[in-house]
């Protein structure tokens, strides 16, 4: 994963190979497979490069089909499915070694006035009062916080609590809830497309972890195999990815080695800017004896 915001911006600046065909570079990483948020963010960049500036993404739906190889670039093939008066649709296929590893459908909409309502933002401590995500994971895993933070230095992530360790009020209807504040670790240019792509990147970082909250384990545990299976985002309102966003995450179900999690992203003033849903593999694996 990129180790600075500049590296993340470079990662999201795809090379155009041909009309509707793009190539994404890889960052230096210790991960064995490509981070799902990277593929989603790059795919959204590719789709957006085929759109006019009059339309903004309002939703994307994606499936992770095969593990990505971190040693070679990813090619993104965009199909311009439809351009209507108000909506446009794109389908993006990501390939490596001649095989499809990911595909995404994205819809873009011309902004227009209409009815307005939204959920209320939960009451949480300010991000400056919250520990970093690396500090929290150091306590549960024993791995130094600097080692956790090294892979996501492009983002500033603060842990606002969960329903197992505290910080989130007990709710018998939602036994698996976790909250984080997140933002890009620096200033981004005034480009709404880039902010949407950075949010797509960041939305995959902690969401699957919410499915593990009641089970006394974490992403990266040696006896756990975790993989994002599918991912969907709905963009509701304008936002900046370099300003704090509260990610309120709930897992309504875990069963059959799969966990489902939903997330709502709020600005500090309470505006609901995006909703996210993800299902992932959370498979228990036996520890190997040394």
ABEGO torsion letter per residue (X at the ends): XBABAAAAAAAABBBBABBGBBBBBBBBBABABBBAAAAAAAAAAAAAAABBAABBBABBBBBBABBBBAABBBBBBBBBABBBAABBBBBBBBBBGGBBABBBBBBBBBBBBBBBBBBBBBBBBBAAABBBAAAAAAAAAGBBAAAAAAAAAABBBBBAEBAAAEGBBBBAABABBBBBBBBBBEBBBBBAAAAAAAAAAAAAAAAAAAAAAAAGBBBGBAABBBBBABBBBBBABBBBAABBBBBBBBBABBBGGBBBBBBBBBBAAGBBABBBBBBBBBBBBBBBBX
